Amino acid sequence: MEKPPSHQAVLDQVAPRLRRLRAQSGLTLAALSEATGISKSTLSRLESGQRRPSLELLLPLAGAYRVPLDDLVGAPEVGDPRVRLTPRSMSGGGTVVPLTRSPGPLQAFKMLIPDRGAEPDPRTHEGYEWLYVLDGRLRLVLAEHDLVLGPGEVAEFDTRLPHWFTSADGRPVEILSLFGRQGERMHVRAKPRQVRHPMRQEG
């Protein structure tokens, strides 16, 4: 049986992982500092291996990069092949489960969206999002558009546009989200024949 790596060997790999994640995300130290509340000097020392990583530092970094904490520390597998997904609470209500275990420009999430009320509260941020409704009815407010999507329907949009979504009928709606932080889009090999709306497509 292969001997697992020592704790020190695991910690030694954190610095290069952090450098690689920041390079892939295109973030500067200043932008990452603003997103996490960690000083630029501390972030630089973490990436160079001069600062020992701690849970207090790694948790906000995992949140900023949208990756599981295990991806930062490279926690070794212990023989159980099952992927253990960790649900997180969403701001504004709802639950999100990260589905992508490895860092990269595109990240996948499963979301459970409750009824957030009738009054939209649109937000904007960098990125590009592709939504697929798995179950329920989703109300999507996107700029001047107010759409209702059912199971099998898709919406994709630049998240710099004001957007907000909620359950359309009071029952929780389940969606699949592919999100590119720097505006990356999903590459579609086969496009649908019929398009009902430039931002809304039949799956």
C-alpha positions in Angstrom: 0.0 0.0 0.0 1.4 3.4 -1.0 2.4 5.6 2.0 0.5 8.8 2.2 2.4 12.1 1.9 3.5 13.7 5.2 1.8 16.8 6.5 4.8 18.9 5.6 4.8 17.6 2.1 1.1 18.5 1.7 1.7 22.0 3.1 4.7 22.5 0.7 2.3 22.1 -2.2 -0.1 24.9 -1.1 2.1 27.8 -2.3 2.3 26.6 -6.0 -1.4 25.7 -5.9 -2.2 29.3 -4.8 0.0 30.8 -7.5 -1.6 28.6 -10.2 -5.1 29.4 -9.1 -4.5 33.2 -9.1 -2.8 32.9 -12.6 -5.8 31.0 -13.9 -8.3 33.4 -12.4 -6.5 36.5 -13.8 -6.6 38.2 -10.4 -4.0 40.7 -9.2 -2.8 40.5 -5.6 -4.6 43.8 -5.0 -7.9 42.4 -6.3 -7.5 39.2 -4.3 -6.8 41.2 -1.2 -9.9 43.2 -1.7 -12.0 40.0 -2.2 -10.6 38.1 0.8 -9.6 40.8 3.3 -6.1 39.4 3.5 -3.3 41.8 3.0 -1.2 41.8 -0.2 2.0 41.1 1.7 0.4 38.1 3.4 -0.9 36.8 0.1 2.5 37.2 -1.5 4.2 35.3 1.4 1.6 32.5 1.1 2.3 32.1 -2.6 6.1 32.1 -2.1 5.9 29.6 0.8 7.3 32.1 3.3 4.0 32.1 5.3 2.5 28.9 6.7 -1.0 28.4 5.5 -3.8 28.3 8.1 -7.5 27.5 8.0 -8.2 31.2 8.7 -6.3 32.2 5.6 -7.3 29.3 3.3 -11.1 29.5 3.8 -11.5 33.0 2.3 -9.2 32.1 -0.5 -11.3 29.0 -1.3 -14.3 31.2 -1.4 -12.7 33.7 -3.7 -11.6 31.1 -6.1 -14.8 29.1 -5.8 -13.0 25.8 -5.1 -13.3 23.3 -2.3 -10.8 23.7 0.5 -9.3 20.3 -0.4 -8.2 21.7 -3.7 -6.0 24.3 -1.9 -4.3 21.8 0.4 -4.3 18.8 -2.0 -5.8 16.5 0.7 -4.9 12.9 -0.3 -7.6 10.4 -1.2 -8.0 7.7 1.4 -9.4 5.0 -0.8 -13.1 6.1 -0.9 -13.9 7.0 -4.5 -17.2 8.7 -3.6 -17.2 12.5 -4.1 -18.6 14.2 -1.0 -20.3 17.4 -2.1 -20.6 20.2 0.5 -23.7 22.4 0.2 -23.3 26.1 1.0 -25.8 28.8 1.7 -26.3 31.5 -0.9 -26.7 35.2 -0.2 -30.4 36.1 -0.6 -31.4 32.6 0.2 -31.0 29.2 -1.4 -28.3 26.4 -1.5 -25.4 26.0 -3.9 -23.4 22.8 -4.3 -20.0 23.1 -6.1 -19.7 20.2 -8.6 -16.2 21.1 -10.0 -13.4 19.7 -7.8 -10.5 21.0 -9.9 -9.6 24.7 -10.4 -10.2 26.1 -13.9 -11.9 29.0 -15.8 -15.3 27.3 -15.8 -16.9 26.1 -12.7 -20.1 24.0 -12.3 -22.7 24.4 -9.6 -26.1 22.9 -8.6 -28.4 25.4 -7.0 -31.7 25.2 -5.2 -33.5 28.5 -5.4 -36.4 29.3 -3.1 -39.1 32.0 -3.4 -37.2 35.2 -2.9 -40.3 37.4 -3.1 -41.8 39.4 -6.0 -39.5 42.5 -5.8 -36.3 41.9 -7.8 -32.9 42.9 -6.3 -30.6 42.8 -9.4 -26.8 42.4 -8.9 -23.9 42.7 -11.3 -20.4 41.1 -11.3 -17.7 39.9 -13.7 -18.3 36.7 -15.5 -20.6 34.7 -17.9 -23.3 32.3 -16.7 -25.2 29.4 -18.3 -28.2 28.2 -16.5 -30.2 25.0 -17.1 -33.5 24.3 -15.2 -33.6 20.8 -13.8 -36.8 21.0 -11.9 -39.4 23.7 -11.1 -40.0 27.1 -12.7 -37.4 29.8 -12.6 -38.1 33.5 -12.8 -35.1 35.3 -14.3 -34.9 39.1 -14.3 -32.1 40.2 -16.7 -31.8 43.9 -17.5 -35.1 44.9 -19.0 -36.2 41.2 -19.5 -38.5 39.3 -17.1 -38.5 35.6 -18.1 -39.9 32.3 -16.7 -38.0 29.1 -17.5 -39.3 25.6 -17.0 -37.5 22.2 -16.9 -35.1 21.7 -19.8 -34.9 25.4 -20.7 -31.6 27.3 -20.8 -30.5 30.9 -20.3 -27.0 32.3 -20.8 -25.9 35.9 -20.1 -23.1 38.2 -19.3 -23.2 38.7 -15.5 -22.2 42.4 -15.9 -25.9 42.9 -16.8 -28.2 43.4 -13.8 -29.7 40.0 -13.0 -31.8 38.3 -10.3 -33.6 35.0 -10.1 -36.2 33.3 -7.9 -38.8 30.6 -7.9 -41.6 31.5 -10.3 -44.4 29.6 -8.5 -43.4 29.6 -4.8 -41.8 26.1 -4.9 -38.0 25.6 -4.8 -36.4 25.4 -8.3 -33.4 23.3 -9.0 -30.9 24.6 -11.6 -27.5 23.7 -13.0 -25.1 26.6 -13.4 -21.8 26.8 -15.4 -20.0 30.0 -14.5 -16.9 31.6 -16.1 -15.4 34.2 -13.7 -13.5 36.0 -16.4 -16.3 35.8 -19.0 -15.4 32.3 -20.4 -18.3 30.7 -22.2 -19.3 27.1 -22.6 -18.4 25.7 -26.0 -21.5 24.2 -27.6 -20.7 21.6 -30.3 -24.4 21.2 -31.5 -26.7 24.1 -31.3 -30.5 23.9 -31.2 -32.5 24.5 -34.3 -35.2 26.7 -32.8 -34.4 29.7 -30.7 -37.3 31.3 -28.8 -35.3 34.2 -27.4 -31.7 35.4 -27.8 -31.1 34.7 -24.1 -33.4 31.7 -23.7 -33.2 28.4 -25.5 -35.0 25.1 -25.4 -32.7 22.4 -24.1 
